[in-house]
């Protein structure tokens, strides 16, 4: 299916979901809990966190797990969930996406892990393991991030929300503005953009096949400038989320 057709299919599914709104409070709460858990698990697993989905749930319930799991892995789960909570408040208030919002998300991701660098643009060169892309020098980070947010508020407005979110994610990790936690923060910001436009979050799954597809698409965008593969990865994730939302809300109609 062509990307244009995939986006049209996504919008059709979204229109069905919109027709069921407002959702019952109990439905909203259960969807939120399930989404927050899966989003946290997969985003951390993409970065090498070894907590399972069930172990992530236990940690988010305030408990600890053994089996050689590290304190950092526990903190990554709790921190990501708190970042999702903050993101939801930003979306609920309809606050604009600004550099401060992105830095606050990053600060939450690294809280208690690297407080010195949490929420701070990097001041050192970095390399990305397994990638041919070399991020810009630290002196370019602040101006490039300024340009990114100007693009988001300007030229990007005319893009389909899914394409806009995907391109922002790519440009964010292209700059690699933080010394650590860039992937998690980029996925959070991508989903903030999607949710602000009424779409569910794109949860990039951590199974080997989809992890490789995600990383390969980012690599193609960064090295060759091929954006379509990454836009497709994001679109497919949004479509999958919409399918689940439609399953969860089946039978509910808009109140008269």
N, C-alpha and C positions, 0 to 999 in steps of 0.2 A: 504494500500500500504506500502510495506517495505521501510525503510529509503533509502536504496540503489536505489530502483526504483524511489523514489521521487526526489532524487538528479539527477538521469539520466533524468527525465522529466524536471527538472529545467534547466539542461544544454541544452536540446533540445530547450526549449523556448528561452534561451539566444542566441542560434545559429541563430534562426529566427530573433531576434532583432538585432543581430550583422550584419545580412545580409541587414538590412535596414539602417545601418550607412554609412556615416555620416548623421545625421538628419538635417532637415532644421532648421535654427537659430530660427525661430518663434516657431517651435515645441519644441525645446530644452528649450526655455524660458518659455513656458506655462507649460511643464512638471515640470520644476524646481520649478516654483511658486506653483503649486498644491501640489507637493511632500513636499516642505518646510513647507507649511501650515499644511498639515495632519500629518507630522512627529512631528512638534512642538506641535500640539494639543494633539495627542495621547500620546506622551511621558510625557507631563506634566499631562494629565488627569490620567495616570497610578499612578502618585504620589499624587493625590488628588486635583489638580488644578481644580476649578469649571468653568473656562471659557468654553463656548461652542465653537464648530468649527467656527461659525459665529463671535462670540465675539473675538476669537483668530485672525481671519482675520482682524477685525476692529483694534485691537491693533497693529498688524504688519503693518497696513497702517498709523500708527502714531497717532491714536485717542485713547480715553479712553472710557470705558463702565461703566455704573452705576450698579444698582441692587445689591449693597452690595459687589461687587468684590473688592479685596484688592489690595494695591499697590504691594505687593509681587507677586500676580498672574499676574499682568501686567508685572512686571519685568521678571518673569519666561518665559513668552511668548517671549518678546523681546530678552532676553538673549539666549534662545534656538535657535532662528532664527539666531542670530549672530554667535553662535557656529556652526551651519550648514554651514554658509558662510565660516567660517575659515576652517572647515573640507573640503569643496569643493576646497579651495585653496591648501590645503595639498595634496589632491588627484590629482589636476591638475598639480602640480609641481612634482608629483611622489616622494614626500618626504617620508622617512622611518617613520614607526610608532615607536616612542620613548616615554619614560616616560615624557619627556618635552611636547610632543604633547598632551598626555593624561591630564597632569596638566594644560596646556593652555585651553583645552576644559572645564575642570572643573572650571577654573578661570572665563571663560566667562559665565558659567551656574550660578555662584553665585555672579557675579558682581553687586554691589549695594545692595546685600542681606546679604552677610556675607564676606565682603572684607578681614577680618582678616584670615579666613581659606581658602579662594578661591585659588585653585591651590596648596595647601599645604597638604602633607600627614598628616593624623591625629596623634595627640599626646595623645589622650585620648581613653579609652575603649568605645565601642559602643555596642548596642543591636539592633537586627532587630525585629520589631514588628511582631508578629504572626509566627515567625520562631523558630525552634529548633536549628538552626545553631548559634553558638557563634563565631563571627569573632575573628581572632587572636589578641593578645595584641599589643599595639602600637609599642613596640620594635621590633616586627616581620614584620611590614608593609613594611618598605623600602627594607629589604632583600627579602621578598616574591615577591614584585613587580619587583625587579631586576631579580629574577628567572623567573617570568612570561614573561618578555620581552625577556629574553634569550631563553625560550621555543618557543616563537612566531617566533623568527628569526632562530631557529634551528630545533628541532624535529617536530614542527608543520608545517613546510614547505610542507611536503608530504601529508598533509591532504587535502581533498576537501575544497575549499575556504569557503563554507557555514559551514561545520563542524569546520573549523579552527576559523571562526568568532564567532560561537556559544560557543565553548569551551573557547575562550578568554573572552567573556562576562561573562561566569559562573565563571571562575577563578578570574576575576576582582572583582565581587561582593562577592565572597567567602572571599577574603582578606578585602573587604570593606575599601579601603585605605583612604577615606575621611570621615570627620565627618558628611557630608550631601551631597546630590547630586550624590550618587554613581550610582543609577539606570539610571538616565539620561545620565551620562558620559559613563557608560558601553554600553548603546545602541548606543551612538554616535560612540564610538570606534569600536564596532561590525560593524557598517555600514561603517566606514572608511575602514575597512578590506575588506568588500564586494565590495564597490565601487572601491577600488584600483584594484580589480580583475575583474572589468567590469560588476559586478552585480548591480541591483538597491538596494536601502536600504530596509532592513526588517523593516517594520513599524508594531510594536506590537500594536494591537488595544486595546482600553481601555474599550470596552463593557464588562459587567460582566463575561460572559462565557470565553472569551479569556484572560481577565486579570487573572482570577483564573487559567486557564490552564498554563499561563506563570509563575505565582508565584509557582504553584504546581510543575512544571517541574524544576524550579530553586531549590526548596526545596529538591526534590528527588536527584538532582545532588549534593547538598551540604551535605545532611545528609546521603544518602545511596550510593553516587558515581554513580548513574544511569544517564549517560549522554545522552542516546538516546532520552528520552522524550523532553529534551530541544533542542537538535539538530533538532528534528521534528518540534517543535514550530517555530524555526528560519527558517527552510526550508519552512514551509507552508507560512510564512510571505513573504519570498523572492518570492515564486511561485505566491502569490497573487499580489505582486508588478509587476512581469513580465507580468502577465495577463493584468494589467492596462496599462503598457507600450506598449504592443502589440495592445491593443485597441486604444490607443492614436496615434500610428504610422501606423495604418492600411492604406494601399494604398500607402505608401511610399516605394520606392525601392532605392537601391544603385545607385547613379549617375554613368553614364558611364565615 
